[in-house]
């Protein structure tokens, strides 16, 4: 029986943002609101959950395909058929679009967010993935990103504060762009909040 070296890796994420909602959910209204805003807020909550679910389902499928006692590639185009990839990506685009559209609607109509001041609530986050170059070099360490949670529900990567090379910086940025979140709240409005993300890459 030939000797097979199995490289196991983990990519851990540390986010300098407090998550106060249970189970990564958008909480129900905590402040007095009218029926119109209440209906809007319930749609925001449902759409946020659907967007997070769509991204999470794709990550779960990829994780399952990566599991095993042999080398399995990390790139999704090697793990998924074109048909499956297009179907999952379309579902993510649709659900995310609805969610972001509702956040935009609230701003356009001047709705007050019915929650007290709060930091961003992370609804879903994906791990950073190794690259073949990093695996070959057995690269370990932490990638630190400076980011901004935008009021419209999008996330901006401002800078790579600390990088590792071997394509891991780009993988950290790629994972960051998949985060689904409820923006920070200040005085009844969504606002920008700066933070840092840390992705820890370990091969052992």
Secondary structure, 3 states (H helix, E strand, C coil): CCCCCCCCEEEEEEECCCCCCHHHCCCCCCCCCCHHHHHHHHHHHHHHHHHHHHHHHHHHHHHHHHCCCCCCCCCHHHHCCHHHHHHHHHHHHHHHHHHHHHHHHHHHCCCCCCCCCECCEEEECCCCCCCHHHHHHCCCEEEEEEEEECCCCCEEEEEEEECCCCCHHHHHHHHHCCCEEECEEECCEEECEEEEEEEEEEEC
